[in-house]
Amino acid sequence: MIPERPFFDKFSPPTDKMMLFTVIGIAFTAISCLLSAAFYEKKDI
């Protein structure tokens, strides 16, 4: 159960722009992690 917080009332309900930026951020993070893992395996130490 989430208590009532007036601070979060300014941000609800989530808008389409917020959802778009969230999806883009998650996708960018996932792609960068996959690319860094792929390049890290190719590195000769």
mmCIF file of the N, C-alpha and C atoms, coordinates in Angstrom:
data_MODEL
# 
_entry.id   MODEL 
# 
loop_
_atom_site.group_PDB 
_atom_site.id 
_atom_site.type_symbol 
_atom_site.label_atom_id 
_atom_site.label_alt_id 
_atom_site.label_comp_id 
_atom_site.label_asym_id 
_atom_site.label_entity_id 
_atom_site.label_seq_id 
_atom_site.pdbx_PDB_ins_code 
_atom_site.Cartn_x 
_atom_site.Cartn_y 
_atom_site.Cartn_z 
_atom_site.occupancy 
_atom_site.B_iso_or_equiv 
_atom_site.pdbx_formal_charge 
_atom_site.auth_seq_id 
_atom_site.auth_comp_id 
_atom_site.auth_asym_id 
_atom_site.auth_atom_id 
_atom_site.pdbx_PDB_model_num 
ATOM 1   N N  . MET A 1 1  ? 0.845  -1.199  0.000   1.00 0.00 ? 1  MET A N  1 
ATOM 2   C CA . MET A 1 1  ? 0.000  0.000   0.000   1.00 0.00 ? 1  MET A CA 1 
ATOM 3   C C  . MET A 1 1  ? 0.881  1.249   0.000   1.00 0.00 ? 1  MET A C  1 
ATOM 4   N N  . ILE A 1 2  ? 0.617  2.127   -0.938  1.00 0.00 ? 2  ILE A N  1 
ATOM 5   C CA . ILE A 1 2  ? 1.415  3.347   -1.062  1.00 0.00 ? 2  ILE A CA 1 
ATOM 6   C C  . ILE A 1 2  ? 0.691  4.485   -0.343  1.00 0.00 ? 2  ILE A C  1 
ATOM 7   N N  . PRO A 1 3  ? 1.349  5.160   0.587   1.00 0.00 ? 3  PRO A N  1 
ATOM 8   C CA . PRO A 1 3  ? 0.698  6.292   1.263   1.00 0.00 ? 3  PRO A CA 1 
ATOM 9   C C  . PRO A 1 3  ? 0.492  7.465   0.317   1.00 0.00 ? 3  PRO A C  1 
ATOM 10  N N  . GLU A 1 4  ? -0.438 8.320   0.671   1.00 0.00 ? 4  GLU A N  1 
ATOM 11  C CA . GLU A 1 4  ? -0.730 9.487   -0.163  1.00 0.00 ? 4  GLU A CA 1 
ATOM 12  C C  . GLU A 1 4  ? 0.410  10.483  -0.057  1.00 0.00 ? 4  GLU A C  1 
ATOM 13  N N  . ARG A 1 5  ? 0.973  10.835  -1.196  1.00 0.00 ? 5  ARG A N  1 
ATOM 14  C CA . ARG A 1 5  ? 2.069  11.799  -1.200  1.00 0.00 ? 5  ARG A CA 1 
ATOM 15  C C  . ARG A 1 5  ? 1.746  12.908  -2.187  1.00 0.00 ? 5  ARG A C  1 
ATOM 16  N N  . PRO A 1 6  ? 1.601  14.135  -1.717  1.00 0.00 ? 6  PRO A N  1 
ATOM 17  C CA . PRO A 1 6  ? 1.268  15.222  -2.646  1.00 0.00 ? 6  PRO A CA 1 
ATOM 18  C C  . PRO A 1 6  ? 2.373  15.492  -3.657  1.00 0.00 ? 6  PRO A C  1 
ATOM 19  N N  . PHE A 1 7  ? 3.608  15.072  -3.329  1.00 0.00 ? 7  PHE A N  1 
ATOM 20  C CA . PHE A 1 7  ? 4.722  15.324  -4.258  1.00 0.00 ? 7  PHE A CA 1 
ATOM 21  C C  . PHE A 1 7  ? 4.521  14.566  -5.561  1.00 0.00 ? 7  PHE A C  1 
ATOM 22  N N  . PHE A 1 8  ? 3.975  13.340  -5.466  1.00 0.00 ? 8  PHE A N  1 
ATOM 23  C CA . PHE A 1 8  ? 3.815  12.520  -6.668  1.00 0.00 ? 8  PHE A CA 1 
ATOM 24  C C  . PHE A 1 8  ? 2.558  12.858  -7.449  1.00 0.00 ? 8  PHE A C  1 
ATOM 25  N N  . ASP A 1 9  ? 1.691  13.701  -6.885  1.00 0.00 ? 9  ASP A N  1 
ATOM 26  C CA . ASP A 1 9  ? 0.475  14.053  -7.616  1.00 0.00 ? 9  ASP A CA 1 
ATOM 27  C C  . ASP A 1 9  ? 0.787  14.890  -8.852  1.00 0.00 ? 9  ASP A C  1 
ATOM 28  N N  . LYS A 1 10 ? 1.920  15.592  -8.838  1.00 0.00 ? 10 LYS A N  1 
ATOM 29  C CA . LYS A 1 10 ? 2.286  16.391  -10.003 1.00 0.00 ? 10 LYS A CA 1 
ATOM 30  C C  . LYS A 1 10 ? 2.684  15.510  -11.185 1.00 0.00 ? 10 LYS A C  1 
ATOM 31  N N  . PHE A 1 11 ? 3.130  14.286  -10.899 1.00 0.00 ? 11 PHE A N  1 
ATOM 32  C CA . PHE A 1 11 ? 3.653  13.430  -11.964 1.00 0.00 ? 11 PHE A CA 1 
ATOM 33  C C  . PHE A 1 11 ? 2.662  12.352  -12.391 1.00 0.00 ? 11 PHE A C  1 
ATOM 34  N N  . SER A 1 12 ? 1.491  12.308  -11.791 1.00 0.00 ? 12 SER A N  1 
ATOM 35  C CA . SER A 1 12 ? 0.530  11.280  -12.179 1.00 0.00 ? 12 SER A CA 1 
ATOM 36  C C  . SER A 1 12 ? -0.679 11.939  -12.831 1.00 0.00 ? 12 SER A C  1 
ATOM 37  N N  . PRO A 1 13 ? -1.314 11.338  -13.821 1.00 0.00 ? 13 PRO A N  1 
ATOM 38  C CA . PRO A 1 13 ? -0.913 10.044  -14.391 1.00 0.00 ? 13 PRO A CA 1 
ATOM 39  C C  . PRO A 1 13 ? 0.272  10.199  -15.337 1.00 0.00 ? 13 PRO A C  1 
ATOM 40  N N  . PRO A 1 14 ? 1.035  9.126   -15.559 1.00 0.00 ? 14 PRO A N  1 
ATOM 41  C CA . PRO A 1 14 ? 2.193  9.241   -16.465 1.00 0.00 ? 14 PRO A CA 1 
ATOM 42  C C  . PRO A 1 14 ? 1.745  9.563   -17.885 1.00 0.00 ? 14 PRO A C  1 
ATOM 43  N N  . THR A 1 15 ? 2.417  10.510  -18.488 1.00 0.00 ? 15 THR A N  1 
ATOM 44  C CA . THR A 1 15 ? 2.042  10.931  -19.832 1.00 0.00 ? 15 THR A CA 1 
ATOM 45  C C  . THR A 1 15 ? 2.726  10.038  -20.866 1.00 0.00 ? 15 THR A C  1 
ATOM 46  N N  . ASP A 1 16 ? 2.303  10.178  -22.117 1.00 0.00 ? 16 ASP A N  1 
ATOM 47  C CA . ASP A 1 16 ? 2.911  9.386   -23.189 1.00 0.00 ? 16 ASP A CA 1 
ATOM 48  C C  . ASP A 1 16 ? 4.379  9.747   -23.358 1.00 0.00 ? 16 ASP A C  1 
ATOM 49  N N  . LYS A 1 17 ? 4.722  11.020  -23.139 1.00 0.00 ? 17 LYS A N  1 
ATOM 50  C CA . LYS A 1 17 ? 6.117  11.448  -23.287 1.00 0.00 ? 17 LYS A CA 1 
ATOM 51  C C  . LYS A 1 17 ? 6.988  10.795  -22.228 1.00 0.00 ? 17 LYS A C  1 
ATOM 52  N N  . MET A 1 18 ? 6.475  10.696  -21.004 1.00 0.00 ? 18 MET A N  1 
ATOM 53  C CA . MET A 1 18 ? 7.242  10.036  -19.939 1.00 0.00 ? 18 MET A CA 1 
ATOM 54  C C  . MET A 1 18 ? 7.462  8.562   -20.269 1.00 0.00 ? 18 MET A C  1 
ATOM 55  N N  . MET A 1 19 ? 6.427  7.903   -20.771 1.00 0.00 ? 19 MET A N  1 
ATOM 56  C CA . MET A 1 19 ? 6.564  6.481   -21.117 1.00 0.00 ? 19 MET A CA 1 
ATOM 57  C C  . MET A 1 19 ? 7.555  6.317   -22.266 1.00 0.00 ? 19 MET A C  1 
ATOM 58  N N  . LEU A 1 20 ? 7.516  7.241   -23.230 1.00 0.00 ? 20 LEU A N  1 
ATOM 59  C CA . LEU A 1 20 ? 8.438  7.164   -24.368 1.00 0.00 ? 20 LEU A CA 1 
ATOM 60  C C  . LEU A 1 20 ? 9.874  7.321   -23.909 1.00 0.00 ? 20 LEU A C  1 
ATOM 61  N N  . PHE A 1 21 ? 10.139 8.306   -23.047 1.00 0.00 ? 21 PHE A N  1 
ATOM 62  C CA . PHE A 1 21 ? 11.507 8.502   -22.555 1.00 0.00 ? 21 PHE A CA 1 
ATOM 63  C C  . PHE A 1 21 ? 11.957 7.325   -21.701 1.00 0.00 ? 21 PHE A C  1 
ATOM 64  N N  . THR A 1 22 ? 11.034 6.733   -20.951 1.00 0.00 ? 22 THR A N  1 
ATOM 65  C CA . THR A 1 22 ? 11.390 5.571   -20.127 1.00 0.00 ? 22 THR A CA 1 
ATOM 66  C C  . THR A 1 22 ? 11.778 4.396   -21.002 1.00 0.00 ? 22 THR A C  1 
ATOM 67  N N  . VAL A 1 23 ? 10.982 4.129   -22.044 1.00 0.00 ? 23 VAL A N  1 
ATOM 68  C CA . VAL A 1 23 ? 11.291 3.014   -22.951 1.00 0.00 ? 23 VAL A CA 1 
ATOM 69  C C  . VAL A 1 23 ? 12.601 3.268   -23.673 1.00 0.00 ? 23 VAL A C  1 
ATOM 70  N N  . ILE A 1 24 ? 12.832 4.498   -24.128 1.00 0.00 ? 24 ILE A N  1 
ATOM 71  C CA . ILE A 1 24 ? 14.081 4.824   -24.821 1.00 0.00 ? 24 ILE A CA 1 
ATOM 72  C C  . ILE A 1 24 ? 15.270 4.659   -23.875 1.00 0.00 ? 24 ILE A C  1 
ATOM 73  N N  . GLY A 1 25 ? 15.123 5.095   -22.645 1.00 0.00 ? 25 GLY A N  1 
ATOM 74  C CA . GLY A 1 25 ? 16.207 4.958   -21.671 1.00 0.00 ? 25 GLY A CA 1 
ATOM 75  C C  . GLY A 1 25 ? 16.530 3.504   -21.377 1.00 0.00 ? 25 GLY A C  1 
ATOM 76  N N  . ILE A 1 26 ? 15.495 2.680   -21.204 1.00 0.00 ? 26 ILE A N  1 
ATOM 77  C CA . ILE A 1 26 ? 15.735 1.257   -20.930 1.00 0.00 ? 26 ILE A CA 1 
ATOM 78  C C  . ILE A 1 26 ? 16.386 0.597   -22.137 1.00 0.00 ? 26 ILE A C  1 
ATOM 79  N N  . ALA A 1 27 ? 15.906 0.914   -23.337 1.00 0.00 ? 27 ALA A N  1 
ATOM 80  C CA . ALA A 1 27 ? 16.476 0.317   -24.544 1.00 0.00 ? 27 ALA A CA 1 
ATOM 81  C C  . ALA A 1 27 ? 17.933 0.752   -24.720 1.00 0.00 ? 27 ALA A C  1 
ATOM 82  N N  . PHE A 1 28 ? 18.228 2.033   -24.493 1.00 0.00 ? 28 PHE A N  1 
ATOM 83  C CA . PHE A 1 28 ? 19.599 2.534   -24.635 1.00 0.00 ? 28 PHE A CA 1 
ATOM 84  C C  . PHE A 1 28 ? 20.526 1.862   -23.630 1.00 0.00 ? 28 PHE A C  1 
ATOM 85  N N  . THR A 1 29 ? 20.049 1.686   -22.401 1.00 0.00 ? 29 THR A N  1 
ATOM 86  C CA . THR A 1 29 ? 20.864 1.025   -21.377 1.00 0.00 ? 29 THR A CA 1 
ATOM 87  C C  . THR A 1 29 ? 21.124 -0.423  -21.746 1.00 0.00 ? 29 THR A C  1 
ATOM 88  N N  . ALA A 1 30 ? 20.094 -1.122  -22.213 1.00 0.00 ? 30 ALA A N  1 
ATOM 89  C CA . ALA A 1 30 ? 20.251 -2.535  -22.569 1.00 0.00 ? 30 ALA A CA 1 
ATOM 90  C C  . ALA A 1 30 ? 21.214 -2.692  -23.747 1.00 0.00 ? 30 ALA A C  1 
ATOM 91  N N  . ILE A 1 31 ? 21.069 -1.839  -24.769 1.00 0.00 ? 31 ILE A N  1 
ATOM 92  C CA . ILE A 1 31 ? 21.945 -1.942  -25.942 1.00 0.00 ? 31 ILE A CA 1 
ATOM 93  C C  . ILE A 1 31 ? 23.388 -1.628  -25.563 1.00 0.00 ? 31 ILE A C  1 
ATOM 94  N N  . SER A 1 32 ? 23.591 -0.604  -24.745 1.00 0.00 ? 32 SER A N  1 
ATOM 95  C CA . SER A 1 32 ? 24.959 -0.255  -24.358 1.00 0.00 ? 32 SER A CA 1 
ATOM 96  C C  . SER A 1 32 ? 25.586 -1.360  -23.514 1.00 0.00 ? 32 SER A C  1 
ATOM 97  N N  . CYS A 1 33 ? 24.795 -1.993  -22.655 1.00 0.00 ? 33 CYS A N  1 
ATOM 98  C CA . CYS A 1 33 ? 25.328 -3.100  -21.852 1.00 0.00 ? 33 CYS A CA 1 
ATOM 99  C C  . CYS A 1 33 ? 25.685 -4.282  -22.747 1.00 0.00 ? 33 CYS A C  1 
ATOM 100 N N  . LEU A 1 34 ? 24.839 -4.596  -23.714 1.00 0.00 ? 34 LEU A N  1 
ATOM 101 C CA . LEU A 1 34 ? 25.128 -5.716  -24.609 1.00 0.00 ? 34 LEU A CA 1 
ATOM 102 C C  . LEU A 1 34 ? 26.358 -5.428  -25.455 1.00 0.00 ? 34 LEU A C  1 
ATOM 103 N N  . LEU A 1 35 ? 26.482 -4.203  -25.966 1.00 0.00 ? 35 LEU A N  1 
ATOM 104 C CA . LEU A 1 35 ? 27.644 -3.865  -26.781 1.00 0.00 ? 35 LEU A CA 1 
ATOM 105 C C  . LEU A 1 35 ? 28.919 -3.896  -25.955 1.00 0.00 ? 35 LEU A C  1 
ATOM 106 N N  . SER A 1 36 ? 28.877 -3.373  -24.742 1.00 0.00 ? 36 SER A N  1 
ATOM 107 C CA . SER A 1 36 ? 30.085 -3.358  -23.918 1.00 0.00 ? 36 SER A CA 1 
ATOM 108 C C  . SER A 1 36 ? 30.480 -4.784  -23.544 1.00 0.00 ? 36 SER A C  1 
ATOM 109 N N  . ALA A 1 37 ? 29.509 -5.655  -23.296 1.00 0.00 ? 37 ALA A N  1 
ATOM 110 C CA . ALA A 1 37 ? 29.820 -7.049  -22.978 1.00 0.00 ? 37 ALA A CA 1 
ATOM 111 C C  . ALA A 1 37 ? 30.427 -7.739  -24.200 1.00 0.00 ? 37 ALA A C  1 
ATOM 112 N N  . ALA A 1 38 ? 29.892 -7.463  -25.389 1.00 0.00 ? 38 ALA A N  1 
ATOM 113 C CA . ALA A 1 38 ? 30.407 -8.085  -26.599 1.00 0.00 ? 38 ALA A CA 1 
ATOM 114 C C  . ALA A 1 38 ? 31.844 -7.623  -26.880 1.00 0.00 ? 38 ALA A C  1 
ATOM 115 N N  . PHE A 1 39 ? 32.125 -6.344  -26.728 1.00 0.00 ? 39 PHE A N  1 
ATOM 116 C CA . PHE A 1 39 ? 33.477 -5.842  -26.975 1.00 0.00 ? 39 PHE A CA 1 
ATOM 117 C C  . PHE A 1 39 ? 34.434 -6.270  -25.862 1.00 0.00 ? 39 PHE A C  1 
ATOM 118 N N  . TYR A 1 40 ? 33.934 -6.450  -24.650 1.00 0.00 ? 40 TYR A N  1 
ATOM 119 C CA . TYR A 1 40 ? 34.809 -6.842  -23.557 1.00 0.00 ? 40 TYR A CA 1 
ATOM 120 C C  . TYR A 1 40 ? 35.315 -8.264  -23.758 1.00 0.00 ? 40 TYR A C  1 
ATOM 121 N N  . GLU A 1 41 ? 34.472 -9.126  -24.349 1.00 0.00 ? 41 GLU A N  1 
ATOM 122 C CA . GLU A 1 41 ? 34.900 -10.506 -24.594 1.00 0.00 ? 41 GLU A CA 1 
ATOM 123 C C  . GLU A 1 41 ? 35.940 -10.585 -25.690 1.00 0.00 ? 41 GLU A C  1 
ATOM 124 N N  . LYS A 1 42 ? 35.939 -9.623  -26.617 1.00 0.00 ? 42 LYS A N  1 
ATOM 125 C CA . LYS A 1 42 ? 36.912 -9.637  -27.714 1.00 0.00 ? 42 LYS A CA 1 
ATOM 126 C C  . LYS A 1 42 ? 38.267 -9.085  -27.299 1.00 0.00 ? 42 LYS A C  1 
ATOM 127 N N  . LYS A 1 43 ? 38.312 -8.408  -26.151 1.00 0.00 ? 43 LYS A N  1 
ATOM 128 C CA . LYS A 1 43 ? 39.550 -7.755  -25.728 1.00 0.00 ? 43 LYS A CA 1 
ATOM 129 C C  . LYS A 1 43 ? 40.597 -8.786  -25.303 1.00 0.00 ? 43 LYS A C  1 
ATOM 130 N N  . ASP A 1 44 ? 41.831 -8.609  -25.730 1.00 0.00 ? 44 ASP A N  1 
ATOM 131 C CA . ASP A 1 44 ? 42.927 -9.477  -25.311 1.00 0.00 ? 44 ASP A CA 1 
ATOM 132 C C  . ASP A 1 44 ? 43.636 -8.832  -24.125 1.00 0.00 ? 44 ASP A C  1 
ATOM 133 N N  . ILE A 1 45 ? 43.690 -9.579  -23.039 1.00 0.00 ? 45 ILE A N  1 
ATOM 134 C CA . ILE A 1 45 ? 44.351 -9.044  -21.840 1.00 0.00 ? 45 ILE A CA 1 
ATOM 135 C C  . ILE A 1 45 ? 45.657 -9.792  -21.608 1.00 0.00 ? 45 ILE A C  1 
# 
